[in-house]
Amino acid sequence: MSPLPNLHPLKFEPILKNKIWGGEKLKTKLNKTSDQNQLGESWEISGVNDDVSIVAKGDLKGWNLKQILETYQDKLVGQKVYNHFKNEFPLLIKFIDAADTLSVQLHPDDTLAKQRHNSFGKTEMWYIIEHDQDGFIIADFENKIKANELIDFIENGNLQEQLKSYEVQTGDSFFVSPGLVHAIGKGVLLAEIQQTSDITYRLYDWDRKDDKGNARKLHIKESIDAIDYSLTAQPKINYDKTKQQVLLADNKYFTTNRLKVDQHYQLNLKNRDSFTILMCVEGNTQLEYNDKNYALNVGESILIPALLEEIKILSDQPSIILDVHIN
């Protein structure tokens, strides 16, 4: 029996999703290869059933993420993470191009998702990579409302007027908790970090029709008791964009740091009992590990196994990396 390949930084084939609201920026800005002209999502690292990521190169080329996790277990994800999630990879990593505004939607929390779908809930965050003029994000209601009022707004066709909108700039970041009504606005290109879940409840879809003239299904009934009506969310993350390292999010599902790399950055992973995911959202970089180099350019993501203790990030231009792990 031949020995198992050594674990190393893992790049995966992107899983590309055509969407009714998708566009061209995943190809033109993030260098994805596709003949589709409404490319909405690039699933970078996924353990979702029927959409499991496959390693693109290296000693583990052709292996899928579930095979690697089942084989290497805590060496891939860390002992604490493996004890909790076993052979389920806990995060889904994406790039999203909204050439048109996405549906007004929300996601269930862990309890509701388990009851209804036998799934994880969906806590997520966004990092704005680029936007057209007047690019925006919808998050929460302008004023506190009740469930019966929400139904009236939907039935009377004036839900739009109740939604809170944020103008965006490159580098802005948003935390989207379960139950928060939200939508990515037209012209926004972003990175998304989320729990492993593909459950979305649509409240409103801008009266949009597909190429066959059909409206997409709405989930009004499912949404009513899944919405957070408290209006206490502060979805926009305020931080200092000039700092070399900034903590953007830290919760039980994921921790995300924003790293500014100018020439080199030493990333010490020794004290993390977790895998690390690096997403390049600006510039081009090289990773150095064990005398080997791994390109990590804008629009690319890489999974660093938990057993690796440090990575050096090199760049000959100012670059931005999102550093994601579980505390």
N, C-alpha and C positions, 0 to 999 in steps of 0.2 A: 504494500500500500504506500503510495507516494505521499510525502509530507505535504501539509497544507501550505499554500502560499502565505508569505508574510503579509500582515496588514500594513497598508500604506494609505496616504491621502487618496480619497476616492472621488473621481469625477464621473458623473452619470450622463447618459443620453437624455436630453430634455424630452419630456412628454408634452407635445404641443396640442393645444385645444383651440379649434375654430369656434368662435362665438358670434352671436348676432350683433354684439356691440364691439367686436374686435377690429383691429386695424393692421397697420404695417410696421409699427415701431419696434416690435420684437425682432423683426428682421433687419430694419434699417438702423436702429440704434443699439440693439443688443445682440446682433449678429446671429440670430436663429435662422436655420435653413428650412424653408417651407415654400410650397407652391400655393398655399392657401392665402387668400387676400383679406380674411377677417380673423386674423390670429389674435386671440384674446388672452390666452394664458400659456405660460411655459412652466410646467411642473418640474422643478429642478431636482428635488429629492422627495420621494413619495413611497410610503408603504401602504397606500390605499389599495384595497382589493381591486383587481383588474387594471390597476394603474401603478404597478410596482416598478421602481426605477431599476435600470440595468447599467452596470458599470461600463464606461466607454473605453477605458484603456488601462494598461498596467497588468500586473500578475493576476488580478481578479476580473479581467475583462470578460463580459458575457454573464457573470454572476448577477443575480438580482438581489435587491436589498434584503428581502426576507431570507434568502439562502445564507447571506453573509451573517445576518443577525442570529439565525438559528445555529450557525457553525461557530461563530466567535463569541457570541453572547456578551458578557461583561467587558471583554477586551475591546469590543466595538463601542458600546454605549456607556460603560461604567457600571460598577456593581450596584449602586443605589438605583440607577435608572433601570437596570435589568431586573432587579428584585421587584420593582413596581410594575413595569410594563411587560416583562417577559419577552416574548417574540413579536411584540407589536412595536414598530418604530413610532415614537410619540409625536413627531413634528412633520408638517407638510410645508415645503418651501416653494414659493412661486415668484414669477414675474408676471405682471398684468398690464396690458395695454387697453385702455378704455377710449376707443375712437368715438364711442357714443356713451352716454351715461348709463351705468348699470341699473338694474332694477332696485327699487327701494326694498330693503330686505333686512333680515336679522337672523341670528343663529341661536339654537337652544343651548342651555348650560348642560353640564355633565349629567345631572339628575334626570332632566327631561329627555335628553338624547338617549340615555340608557333605557328609560322606560319605553320610549316610542320606537327607537331605531336600533337598540343594542349597540350603541356607538359612543365614542367620546363626544363631548360637546365641542364648541368651537369658539375659543378665545384666539384673537389674532391681533397683529399690528401691521402698520403700513409705513414704508419709507418712500417719500416722493423722489423719484429719479429725475423726472422731467415733466413739464406741463406746457400746454398751449396757453396763449393769452386767455385770461379769465378762467383758468383751470380751477376746479373746486372739489371739495369733499362735502358730502352730506353726513351729519352725525347728530342724532337725537332730534327732539322737537324744540321749537322755539319757546313754547310754554307748556307747563305741565298739563296733561290731559288724562282722561279716564278711558277705560276700555269701551264703554258705550259711546263716548264722544268720538273715539277713533273709528268705530264702525260707521257712524254718521258721516264723518269726513270722507271715508272711502266711498260710501254709497252716493254721496252728493258730488263726488269728483273734485273735491278741493283739499285732498291730503297734501298736495305739494306746498300749499300755503302754510302748513304747520311745521315744515321741516327746517332745521337749522343748517345753514351752509357756511363753509369756511373757504376763503380764498387760499390758495396754496402757493408755496415757493419751493424750489429745489432744496432738498434736505429736511423739509417738514416731516414730522412723524406723528402718527395717530395710533392710539390704543383702542381697539374695538372689542369691548366686553360682550359676553352673551347677553341677548336681550336688547342690545343697543340698535335702534333703527338707523340704517346707514346706506350710503351708495357712493361709489367712485364716480366722479364727474367726468364729463367729456374732455378728452385731451390730456388725461393724466396717465403717466407711465410710472409704475411703482413696484417695489419689492414687498412681498407679503410673507410673514412668518405666522404660522397657525398650528393649532392642534391637528392631529391626524383625523380629519372629519371632512366629509363632502356634503354636509346637511345645510341647506339654505331654505328659509321661508320667505317667499316673495309677497310683499304687500301691494306693490304697484309697479307696473312695467311701462309707464309712459304711453299706454295704448299702442304699443309696438306690435307689429305683425312679422312673422317669419316669411321666407320666400314662397311659402305655400298659402299665405294669407291667414295663418292661424296665430292666435295670441298664445303666449306662454302661460302655463298654469300658475295661478296664484294660490296662496296658502293662508287665506284670511283666518279660517277657523283655528288652524294650528298656531297662528301667530299670537292670537289674543292673550293667551295665558303664558306665552313665552317672552313677551315684551317687558322690559324694565321701564315702568312708568314713573320712576322716582325723580328723573331729571337731575341726578346728582353726578352723572358722568362728566369727566373732564377729558374728552378724547384727544385733544391736541396736546402733544408732549412738548413742553418748553425746555430748551436746553441751549447751551452756548456752542454755536457752530464753529468757533475758532479753536476750541480745545482739541488736543491730540486724541484723547480718549474720553468718551462720554457714555454714561449709562442711560439708555433709552427706555428700557423696560426690565422689570425684575419681578416675577411672579412665580407661582408654583409650576407653571407650564413651560416657561422659557425665560431666559435672561438674554438681552441684546445690548451689546456695546457698539458704538460707532467709533471706528478707528480712522484717523487721518494718517496716511502713510506718505512720507516725503523722504525718499532714499531708503530708509530701512526701519523696521519695527520688529522687536523681539517679543513674541507672544508666548508667555510662560503658561503651560497647561498642567504643570505638575500637581497642583492642588485641586484640580477639577476631577470630580468623580463622574464625568460625563463626556460624551462625544462633543465635538465642536464643529459648527458649520460656518464657513466663511463665504459671504456673498459680496462680489465686487460690484459696486453701484456707481463707481466713477473711476476712470483711469485704467491703467493696466499694471499688473504686478506679477512678481515671481515668488513662489514659495520655495524655501530651502529646507529640506529635511533629510538627514542621513546621507549627505553628499549627493542628493538628487534634487533637481529643480522641477517645479510644477507651475505652468503658466496659469494665472488666474486673472482673466481680463474682464472688462466691463460686461455684465450680462451672464457671468459664469458663477457657479457655486461649487464648493468642494466640501466633502465630509472628512473630518480629521478624527480617526479612531481614538477612543479614550486612553489607550495604552501609550500614545505618543506624548512626550513630556514637554516639547517645545517646537515651535515653528518660527522661522525667520521670514518676514515679508519684505521683499525688496521692490522698489519702484523708482524709475528715472523721471517720474512726473507725479505731481500731487494726485493721490488716489484716495478713495473712500471704501472701506471694507466694513460690512456688518458682521460682527462676531457673535454667534448665537450658541448657547449651551443651556443646560438645565442645572440649576443650583440644588 
